[in-house]
Amino acid sequence: IQSHAGSILHIPREGGHLFRMYVDLGEVPHDDHGAVRETTVETAIEKANEILHPYSLDVKNTAWYSVYEVAHRLTDKFDDAVEEAQVPRVFIAGDACHTHSAKAGQGMNVSMQDGFNLGWKLGQVLEGRSPASLLDTYSAERQVIAQNLIDFDRDWSARMAAKTEVIEDAAALAEFYVKTAEFPAGFMTEYPPSLVVGGASHQTLASGFTIGKRFKSAPVVRVADGNPVHLGHHARADGRWRVYAFAGAAEPSSLDGWAEWMANTFVPRYTPVGADLDSVFDVKLIVQSSAEDVDVTQVPELFLPRTGPFGLIDYERVCAAGGAGVFEAFFTSRGIDRAGGAVVVVRPDQYVAQVLPFAQTDELSAFFSGNMLPQQPR
């Protein structure tokens, strides 16, 4: 809501009578010394009525009130390492790293992604599954995102606070919000190559799963019970890597050979002694046929791991993306090579780390040799 007296951002809330209202109190003088933070709710309501005139606001009850002073600040670093070879011991995240306006929900979303990014890396290092150098990637990845956040928020805040008379296109604000809606959700984040992000030499095998960006889910049919599920929703925030094997139609033998190598060589190398086969890597198979045409008992053992205290077979690792409708569109919408298929590696924080053909087992080994430590003799 814009007028000559200022601006209001109005957000309806649950219950039918509750709403949130951000009332712009104007520029804060440099010599204010925090006095604006003492603004009373009565003063804020009075200011809201000035903005709304000739309409009026009659507040019956205030469930929550605070004064938020917008300041764009960014930390120099997300950890305490001052030298390149130094292992960081102190980490900060969220509002301790970046402050900005409170209007678009970006603070909560980006802060949670800070924590997720750090959490899985700390877990792997503390459990002895990765070298301490993995921790360097936290600040390296999130510092850039925080700067992008500040840049985005400066633009967003300026558009929100702009006077009505200087807004050339009233639809521009809505268009800007829609175009940048993926930013707070993390889908515009694209991490560069690093210890935990591979190169893009095989990106064309799955062009819809951009390396360094969030894994974008799509519907499939779980073969074991015929239920439609979102592939990404089947993942859990449990610190495991996801490896999706999208089977090609032309070379089934390449999938079989890859699955045998994974089950007998690669996965055991990084799996702690006595742990379940899927405790580090959650490997799933996605085929192009319909669920009715898949005999789940005939797929490679890699996709039928025995898990849990009773060693029961987990049949939920095989999915179908064939048949009619939305499921058949999976391979097309994500640009997956239908003939040769593709291997898509996804980090524990659900960002795509690598896209490879089944034949490139050496590249998969080389990638993980840089960020993980063998748990068993080769």
C-alpha positions, 0 to 999 in steps of 0.5 A: 500500500503506497501513499504520499505518507509512506508505505505498508506491506499487508499480509493476511494471516490464518484465522480470518481476522489476523494480519501482519502489517509492516508500517514504514516509519521513514528514514532513521537519522544517523544521530538517532542512537536507537531511539526509533526502537522505542516507537510505541504501537500507538505511534505505529497505528497512527502512522498507518492511518496517515498512510491509509488516509482517507481510509482508516484502521481500527486495531482491536487487538495486537498479538505481537509488535516490534520495531525492526530497523533495517540495516544491511550487514555482512560478515567477512567470513563464516568461520574463524580460519585466518590462514588457508591451511587452518582448520576452522573451529568456530562457525557462525550462521544466519543472522550472525552473518547477514542482516537485512529487511524482514519483508520477503521471508528470505532471512529464515530460508537462507539461514536454514540453508546456512545451517543445513550446509554446515550441519552435514559437513560437520557430521561427516568430519566428526564421524571420521568420514571426511577430511577436515578440509571439507569444512572450508567449503562452508564459508566459501559457499555461503559467503557468496550466497549471503552477498547475493542476499544483501544485493537482492534485499537492497533492490527489494527494499528500495522497490517496496519503499519507493514513493508512488509518484516515482514508480513508473510501472505498478506491475514491476514490483509484482513481476520482480517478486515472481521472478526472484521467488526462487531465491529465498527457497534456494533454487537460484543458488548455484555453487561453483566446482569445489570438493563437493561440486563436480565439473559440468563435462557431462551436464548434457546427460541430465540438463534439468539437474544443474550441477551446483543447484538444488535437486528439483523433484518430479513425480514417479511411481514406486514399483513396490506398491504402485504408489505415486511419489515425488522422487525428492520427497523420498529423501530424508535430512539424515546426512546421506548422499543420494545417488539416482541411477536413471536407466537408459533404454539402449544399454541395460548392461552398462547399468548392471556393470555399474551397479555391481561395481557400486555394490562390491567396490565403491559403496563398501569403501566408504561404509563403516564396518558393520553398517548397513549398505545404505548408511552412507549412500542412498541409491535409487533406480529410476526406469523408463517403463511403467511400474507394471512392467518392472519385476522388482525381484530382478533388479541388481542387488544394489537397489535391494539393500538389506537394512535395519536390525533384522536385515530386511530387504528395502524394496522402495529404491526402485521407481518407474517414470514411464507410462501415461501422463505426468510420470512419462514426462520425467526424463523429458522435463529433466533433460535426461538422456533416454538412450544412455541414462545418467547417474545424478549425485546429490549432496546431503543438503539436496544440491546436485554434486555431479552428473555422470555416465554409467561408464565413468566409474573412475570419475565418480571415484575421483570425485569422492576421493577428494571429500571422503575418507575410506572406511574399509581397505580397498 
